[in-house]
Every structure is written in C-alpha cells, then in structure tokens.
C-alpha cells in the first residue's frame, strides 16, 4: 500500500470544502445575454450577465458585474452572497470575509453569511474558527447538511475523529443519498487506512452520482495499491472522461494513470496521458513531475528539465522533483548543477517543507 501512504495530509482533506458552497448562497437570476452592458443596463440585465460569466467560469467578470449591481443596490442580498462566494472561489479570502461581514451586519438573524465565514475560515486553514462559527449556526437552528459537513471536517482537523464520524453518519441517516456526505466519509476512511470500507463508500458515491470523478480517482488508487492494475486504470480513465466532458480542472487521475503506464513500460502512452494532464491542470505540480518522469525513462530530453522546474516552481519543497532534476543534470553532463540540486534534495529530505497546496507528493 506504499502509494496510499503518500496521502496523509489533513490539509488536502480540507480542500474538499470547495464543493460545499450552499445553493442558498447563489444568485437566483434568469439566463440572459452576456454581451457587453453599458452604464444604462438594468440590475436584471447585470445579474443575468453575471450568471453567464459564472457559467463560463469567468470569475473575474462575475466579480466586476456583481460589484456594479451592489453599487446600485447595496442591500441586494443575493448579489452580495454571490459576490462573497465568487471571491472565496478566487481565494481572495479577506475580501470574501469583508463581504460576508457586511451581510452579517445587514441581516443579523440570517445564518448564511455566518456559514460562508466558516467556509472561508476552513479554507484558510483555521478549523477552530470554522467550528465556532458552524456551531453558532447549529445553535441558531440551521441544520442544513452543508453546515454539518463543515462542522464535521473541523472536528476531523482538530483530531476529534469520533465527532467527525458521528456527524457524517448522522447526515447519512437523514439522507443516505447525500453523495457529498458519502464522499466525505469515504475520504475519511481512506485517510484512516480503512481501504476496504473506503472503496465500498466510493462505490456508493458513484451509484448516487455517476459523474463524481474524484470518487473514481480514489477508487483507482485503492485498486492500484492492491495490485489490480486493470480496475485501477479503468477507474482513472472513467474519472478522466468525466473531467474532460465536464471541462473540470483535475490533473490527478492523468498523473496516476501516466505513472502506472510508465511503470508498466508503456512509456509513449504514459507521456500522452501526462501531457493531457498538464494541459488540463497547469497548476498541479504532480502532473508536471509524472510527465518529466515518463519522458526521462525514455531519454533525458530538455522537456524533462522544463517540466521539473515547473513542478518545483509550483511546489518549492518537492524533494522528489529535485532528485530527478539532479539526476537529469548528471545525465546530460552538467555535474556542478546536478550536485547543487542534489544537495537541495538532501536538505529537503532532512527538513521537509509542507506543500503550499496541502497535497501529497509522489
């Protein structure tokens, strides 16, 4: 199970929160034209345009339009909720929190902005504040599943695992077809190395939500660790198919499929899949590393160096990337550069640096 031992980071578990935004916090607006709107555009036209920007993934465009709406209607609750969520998705934590605080002042009896503040706190790595805020929501009668999910995850990150599991199980007793709660429990079981139980839960997730590409990815990890290469590759390719169909950004299945193919000696196929992973998720350090690794197995091409440097830029503590880069320099005769890089590798092995993304390294 060596590949599973790499997945230890509690911070990565917290990244699951990106899927927990409340539907109640979205702008309720009609579809409409999204062409350029002048100064005389109505609020209805602006909100329709913001919706179009969100559907295209244009967060900056949506932010700009929603701010125009709020400049006209300061107390437009749905627009401010949507702006808060857009800023959160843009990782502009302080700005998102400022908007949520305005909502708290404008609507003191509403728990939705308090929940958003908890979500922001969790994503900023502050589970103490997240637990306090979601606890306040529950105490005020807000029993929505997404609130309990954030509360449960804060318990997990604060090492209160018993409370985490009991809260998730409570959600599932009320609604066993809550795919996201099933996924959270599956990830928890995975992190706890209860792999058989985790795999069963991942199967439950995709039975409820067949396009849950992350559940397929983790199923593939378990199959691969158990030596079931065929099912592992099928799971990863299913995940990739969904990712590409939904135009999602998620490079991990590309990277792991490429690594498995590379280890099996299918180098050309490995390079093809890792190349697609780099194009799909250019911010994922692992896709670059696995791409470089696959190419290096063939020969020390300049692309190996470029991919490894990009992996290191994205994750400056990526020890394995330094090791491979040092080997590359040695292979092409740049011994001095190789020695310097390998010194850095040894230093990182002795004094590991956490990933800036909270993600496991392989």
Order of alpha helices (4+ residues) and beta strands (2+ residues): alpha-alpha-alpha-alpha-alpha-alpha-alpha-alpha-alpha-alpha-alpha-alpha-alpha-alpha-alpha-alpha-alpha-alpha-alpha-alpha
